[in-house]
Amino acid sequence: MTQRDANILIIGAGPVGLAAALELSRRGFQPRIVDKDEDFTPAEQSRALGVNNRTLQLLTPSGVADDLLAEGHMVKRLRIVNEKGRAVILSDFQNADAFHPFMLIVPQGRTERLLAQALKARGVEVEWNTEMTGANDDPKNPAVTLAGPKGEETVSPDMLIGADGPGSATRKAFGFSFEGEGYPAEFGLADVELDEDFDASEVVFRFSADGALGRIPMGGRTVRYVSPRPDISKALPPGVKVKAVIWRSNFRISFRHVRTMRNGAVFLAGDAAHVHSPVGARGMNLGIEDACWLAWLIEQGRAERYSALRLPSVNKVIAQTKHQTDILLRMNMFERFIRDHMANALIKLAPFKRAALSRLTGLDSKDPPWLARNA
């Protein structure tokens, strides 16, 4: 058996599983990808929105980056408004290290469909309504039971990739830990169509005595409001003109991750391996990064290095998003003073701006060695 004859099974057809399948197929493998659901994430119910610079870089060789750029909405500025209604931080996404001076907004469901479209062009399609219902207890020689439209089957892949989300059956079946803690706040979000003009090129975070509210433009007059309050309607600014509510949801966040992302021939990627706050828009992007690194390492015959190479980036993002979420919800007087009187001046200085934007663009992680820096 040659290396590219390896039998690779991917559990989960969200953005991470699809990215893994696409990158593997681009490198000459023929992976199998299954999902227990019946279709992609509905376009109007997408939790993930932001596609950062790193993800666009990683998806350039497959052509998906061009597809995303063709239909995504570009956010070029960030505005932070304090409790008194004063804009205390104004910044654009111009950064010497960035490939693109913006954050791209694409609903997760659309990102999934574009990844799947590119994957299908390479001869691989998602097997829907196919669930992993059982597994042996041998990660070195994994065997799983799949229940699908044609009944049950037992599969013994050479490599098993779990990209099946926070409740990962793969993680549970093969003995991975998932350590960390929940966060006490319950968040609310709502995608709404506004009946008023606004600047659709900037993200706005507005602080008030009751907490904080973010407004993320999604294209046209549609925006996403998100707040650490379960009833998002009570967090909206007075007088905002809402034409229609497209979707709303409540959610809680946790900060958890596995001790290792590989156990024998079983690998975890994305939310199956790590979950954290959506602050900073790193969740889906970090998972796609996992997938692309894993595909490259498999091609290189170095898959055993996967966990050692990815966990440092995972730990850094979890620490960053925990700190950012704490500040968002529990800002003390000193932090408010820095925000209101110093932060805007600091972020205009090149070193501070580069450091801050490298996080938002995802470029604070190790550069992919298989891609040129100017790709």
Buried (B, 14 or more C-beta within 10 A) or exposed (E): EEEEEBBBBBBBBBBBBBBBBBBBBBBEBBBBBBBBBEEBBEBEBBBBBBBBBBBBBBBBBBBBBEBBBEEBBBBBBBBBBBBEEEEBBBBBBEBEEBBBBBBBBBBBBBBBBBBBBBBEEBEBEBBBEBBBBBBBEEBEEBBBBBBBEEEEEEBBBBBBBBBBBBEBBBBBBBEBEBEBEEBEBEBBBBBBBBEEEBEBEBBBBBBBEEBBBBBBBBBEBBBBBBBBBBEBBEBBEEEBEBEEEBBBEEEEBBBBBBEBBBBBBBBBBBBBBBBBBBBBBBBBBBBBBBBBBBBBBBBEEEBEEBBEBBBEBBEBBBEBBBEBBBBBBEBEEEEBEBBBEEBBEBBEEEEEBBBBBBBBBBBBBEEBEBBEEEB
